[in-house]
Amino acid sequence: MTVSSSTKYKTMDWMQNVSLGDIALVALLVAALFNYATVWTGLSGAQLVAVRLACLVPCLFNFAFKFPRKKLKHLDVAVFLYAALRVAQGLFAMNPGFSVLVGLLSLLVFTVPSFFSEKYGSEKLLSLLFWLFLAVTVSMDCFSFATHGNGFLVQESEWVSSSYYIFGNKFLLAYVNMLFYGLCIYKFQHIGINTAVAVFCIFACSSADCSTGIVGILTTLVVSLFYKPLKHIISRPWFVCVLIVLMAVVAIVATGIFQLPAANFFITTVLGRDSDLTGRLGIYPFLMSLWLKAPIFGYGSDGSANFILMTTISAVDTQEGLFQILFSNGLIGALLFLAICYFSMRNISVLDKRGVGIYAFVISMALCSLVEINLSGLFLFGVSLVSVMTSDSAKFQISALKTPEGVSDYAV
C-alpha cells in the first residue's frame, strides 16, 4: 500500500525546519531522566550516574550560552534557586553524584523545553516527545509483559531491591505510562484511540503490579474527559500547589482516615493492597517529628534523608512526595518547589484543549504524591511542558487580540 505525499508530510511535519542538534538536545535530556539498571548495562551505579551526567553536558552548554541573554521571569528565578540549593546541598551529601544529577535535572527540564519551544513552538516539542516516549513506553511495557511482570531484580541499595524494566523500576514504568498517555491525548484528540491507550497503559501497570500507576492513568483519563466542567476549579494557578500540600496533610492524619470503612474498602478491595498501605501507615505518624529536627534546610539530600529514616524508623524513604522534599531540602526547598509549580501554572486558564492530557498528568502525579516520592524528574518535566504550552497559548491570544479580525477559540 502506498502512502500519499500529504500523509507523509503530516506524519513528518514536526521535523520541518528543526535542527538535528536541537532534537538531540531534547533526546539527551529525556535519556538522563531514567534510572537504568546495572544488571543489563554492566555498569556500576556510579558509572550510570556519570553517563546520565554526560547526557546533560550539552544541555548545560545550551543553558550557559542561551539563558544569560533572557530577561528572567519569576519562574526562572524559582527554578534557578531550587536547582542551586539541590546542587549545593548535594555536593556535601552521602551520594554527591546522584544528588547533583537530580539538582541539574530540576533546572534543565525547564531550560531545554523552554529553549526548544521558543525556537520552534510547543507543538513541535510535544510531537517530538510523543515519539521519544512512545519508544520508551513500548520498550518498558513489552519487557514487563515478556517477563510476566518480573523484570530484572536489582539491589537498589543496602535495604531495597526492586524489579527493573530497562529504564527504571515499576514506579518509573507507571509514571512513563502516565506521561505517554497525556502525550497521546495531545496528539490524537480522539476518544476511541485515547481510551484504547489508557487500557493498554493500565494493563502494563497491572503487569508490573503497580496500583499507583493504575490510579494515575484513571485520574488522567477522568480529568481529561471532564476538564470543561472541572475547569473553574482546577484551572487555577494555585490548584496543583494546594493539591500537593493537601496530600501531605492527609498523610499526617492518614492513620485515622484510612481506618474509615470506605477508605479501608478502597485500599483492600479496589487496589488489592493491605490495610496499612504497604507499611506507609507505620511511617506517616513519625514524619512531622523527624522533619522538625532539621526544618529549614532538611538533611541535605534524598540519600541523607533516607539514611535518617532507615536508622530511626526502619523506613527506606518518606513514602510521600512533599515530605521527601521537606526531609531532603527543608522548608526552603519545599517553598521554592511550590513556587515553581505556581509560576508554571500562571497561564493555566488559557490552556489549549490539546494540552489537557499533560496537565491531567501533572494533577495525577500530585494526587499520587500521597503514597509515592514522585515530585522530581518526570513530574517537573510535566510541569515544564504545561508552562511552555500555556505560554504559547497566551501569546496566541495576545496576537489575536491585536488583530481586529482575529477571533480565536484556542483555549478550552
N, C-alpha and C positions, 0 to 999 in steps of 0.2 A: 504494500500500500504506500502510495506517495504522500508526502506532506506538502501542502501548499506553501508558497513563499510567504503568504500573510501569516500562516500559523507559525512558521519558523521565526518570523520577525517578532511576533508576540511572545514566543517562548524565550527568545534571547534578548528581548527589548531592554531588560535591566542592565545588559552588558554594554549597551551603546554608549560610547564616549567615556567609559570607565577605565581608568588606568589599571593595568595588571598589578602594579606596585601597591595601589590602594586596596585592591581586592585581597592581595597577600597580607596587607596590614590587618585587615579585619579577620582574616582566617587565622593569623598568628595569635591575635587576641583571644579568639574562640578556643584555639588549641590550648592556650595557657589556663583556661578556666577549669580544665578537667584534671582529676586526680588519678593518674594512671597506676596500674598495679605493677609491682616488682616481679610478680610471678610470670608474666608473659613478656615483659620488656627486657628482663635480665639485668635491670639497673637497680641500684640501691635507692632507698628513699631520698637520700641527699642528692644523688645523681639526677633523679627525676625532678626534684625541685630546681636543680641547676638547668635542666633542659627547659622547664617552664619559664624560668627567669630569662633564658636566652631567647625564647619566643617573644618576650616583652621588650627586648633591646630596641628593635626597630620602632616599636610603639613609643618608647621613651624618647628616641631621637625625634620622632614626629612631634611629640609634645614639646620638646625643648626648642624646636625651630618654629613651630606654628603658634603656640599659645601665648608666648610673651607679647605678641602683637595684638592679642584680643583685649577688648575692654571687658574687664572682669564683671560678672554678674554675681548676685547673691549665691546662686547655686555653685558657681565656680569657686568662690571663696570657701564655702562649706565643704566642698569635695576636697580642695587642696588641704585644708586644715585637718580634716578627718584622716586623709591618707598620710599626711605628715606625722600626725600623732601615732598612727599604727606602725609606720616605718620606724620612727624614733624609739618607740617602746619596744618594737620587735628586735632592734639591734642588741638589746640587753636581755632578751628573753631566753627561755630554755632552748628553743628551736629557732634561732635567729633567721636562718634561710627561709623557712616556710613563713614566718611571721612577716618578713619583709616582702615576700611574694604576695601575701594577702593584702598588705598595705598598698603595694603598687597596683594590684588589680583593682582596688577600690577607687583609684584615680583613673586608670586607663579605660575602664569600662564606660567612663563618661567622656573622656577626651577623644578617643578614637571614633566612636559613633558620631559625636558632635562634628568632628573634622570631616568625616565622610559625608554626613548629611548636609553640611553647609556647602560642600563642593558639588554634590550630585543630587541632593534631595533625599528625604527619608524613605520614599517609595523604593528607590534602588537599593538602599541599605537593607530594608526589610526583605526585599526579594533575594538578595544575596544571602542573608541569614537564613531564609527558608531552605535554600538548597544545602547550606552547610549543616543545619540542624536536621534536615532530612537524612543526610548521610550518617550523622552521629546517632540519631534515634533508631534508625533501622538497624545499624550495627549492634547497638546495645540490646535492643528488643529481640532481634533474631538470635543473638548469643544466649540470651536468657531462655528463649524457647528451646534452643538446641541442647542446653544443659539442664532442662527441666527446672529452671529457676535457681539452680545451684551456683552457677558462675564459677569463678576462681575463688577459692578460700584463701584470704590474705590476712596475715597478722599485722593489723594497723598500728598497734602499739603494744606495750607490755601487758595491757589489760584487755585489749579489744581485738577481736578477729571478725572479719566481715566477708561476705560474698561480693566479688567484683565482677563487673560486666564491661570489660575492656576499658571504658573511660571513667569508671567510678563505681561506688557501691550502690546498693539498691535505692538509697535516698537520692543520689545524684541521677540515677536512672529515672526516678519519679519526677524530679524537677525538670529534667531534659524533656520528658514526655509532656509535661505541663506547658513548658515554653513552646515546644514544637506545635502543640495543639493551638496555642494562641497565634502562632505564625500562620497556621493553616486557615484560621478564621480570617486573618488579614488577607491572605492570598486568594481564597476561593469565594467567600461570601455566599456559600451555597449550603443550606441547612442539611441537605442529604449527605453531601461529602463530609462536612464537618462533624456530623453525628457519627458517621462511619469511622472517622479518625478518632473520635472520642472513645468509641467502643474498643478500637484496637489498642489505644493507649491504656485504657482501664484494664484490658486483658494482659497487657505487658506488665503493668504494676502488680496485678494479681499473681502473675507468674513468678515475679521476684518477691512475693509475699510482703508488699509494701502498701499497707492500708492508707498511709498518709498520701501517697500518690493517687489512690482511688478517690479519696475525699477531695484532693486538689483538682483533679480532672472534672469531677462532678460540679465543684464550685465554679470552675471556669466556664463550664457549659451553662449553668444556671445564670451566672452573671451576664454572659454574652447574649443569651436568649431573652432575658428580661431587663436588659440595660435601660431601655426607654422608661418603663415605669419606675425603675430604681434610680434613675439619673438624678433626680432632685436631691437624693440623699448621698449617693456615692460619688457624684462628680463635683466634689468639693476638695480644695487643696489639702485640707486637714484630715480627710477621711482615712487615708492609709495610716497616718501617724496615730490617730485615735484608735484605730483597729489594733495596731501593734501594741500600744500601751495597754489597751483593754485585755489583750491576750496575756500580758504579763500579770495584770491584776487578777485575772481568772486563775492563773497558775498559783498565785499566793493563796487564794481561797478555794483551790481545787479540791482539797480533801472533803470539804462539805458539799460542794456542788456535785461531784461525781458519786456521792453516796445517795443522791436523789434517784428514785426508781427509774425515771425516764432516761436520765444520763447513764445509769448503770445498764439499762436495756440496750441503749445505742452502742455502748462500748462492747458489751459481751455478745450481743446477738447480731447487730448490724455489721460492726467492724470485726467481730470474731476475736477480740483481744481479752486478756484477763482484766479483772475489775480494777486493778491498780495501775492501768495504762503502762504495762510492761515495766513496772518499777518506778514510774515517774511520780506517783503519789507519795513515794517514800523520799523523794528528793525535794520536791517543791516546798515543804514546810521549812527547810533549812536555808533556802536561797537568800532571803532578806537578811538574816542574821550574819551569814557569811559575807555577803556583799558589803555590809556596813563596816566590816573590818578594813576595807580599802575602798571607800566610796567614791573618791574624787577621780583617781586615775586607774582604779582597778588593780589587777595583779600583773598587768603588763602585756599579756598575750593570751591566746587561746590555750597554748600549751601550759603556761604557768597557772592559768585559772583551773584547767582540768587537773593539774597535779594537786592543787589545793583541795579540790573536790574529792579526788580519789583518796587522799591521805586523811581527810576528815570524815566523810560520809560514804566512802567507797562508791562514788558515782563517777562515771567516765567524763561527763560534762553536765551542764545545767539542764539539758533537755528542754530548753525554752529559749526562743530566739533573742528577745531583747535582754534577758538576763545574761546570756552569753556575752553580749557586748558590754553590759554593765560590769561583769566579772573581769573581762579582758582589758577594757579601756576606760572603765569608770563612768561616772556621770558626765564628764566632759565628752567622752567618746559617744555616749548614748544621745546627748543633746545635739552633737554635730550630725550624727546619723539621722536623727529625726528631722533636723533642718534640711538635710539633703532630700529626704522624702517630701517634705513640704514644698521646697522651692522647685523640685522637679514636677510637681503637680499644679503649679501656679496657673497653667492654662488648660487644666483638665476639662473645663466646661466646654471647650471648643474641640474636643477630641473627635477626629474623623471616625465615622462608623466602622471603617475597616480596622481601626486600631483598638476596638473594644476588646478583642481577644487578648492582646498584650496587657492591657490594663486589668482584665479579668485574671490573668496570670499573676500580676502583682498582688491583687486582692487575695487570691487563693494562697499565695506564699505567706502573706501577712497572717491569714487565718491559721495556716498550718504551723506558724511560729509558736503556737501554744504548746506543741509537743515536739518540735524539732529546732535545731540550731541552724536555720536556713537563711538568715538575713545577711548573707555575704555575697559571694561572686555572682551567681545567676540571678539572685533577687535584685541586686544593684544594677545588673545588666538590664533586667526588665524595666526597672525604674528609669534608667537612662534612655531606653527606647521610647518610653512614654513621653519623656521630656522632649526628645527630638521630634516626635510625631506631633505633639501639641504645639511646639514652636512653629513647625511648618504650617499647621492649621491656622494659628494666629496670624502669621504673615500673609497667608492666603486671604483671610477675611479682611485684613487691613488693606490689601491690594484691591479687593473687590469693592470696598467702601470708597476708595479713591477714584474708582472708575464709575461714572454715572450709570452706565448700563450694566454694570457688573453685579448681578444678583447671584448669590451663592447659596447652595444647600449643602455645603461641605461638611458642616458639623451635624452630629446626630440630632 
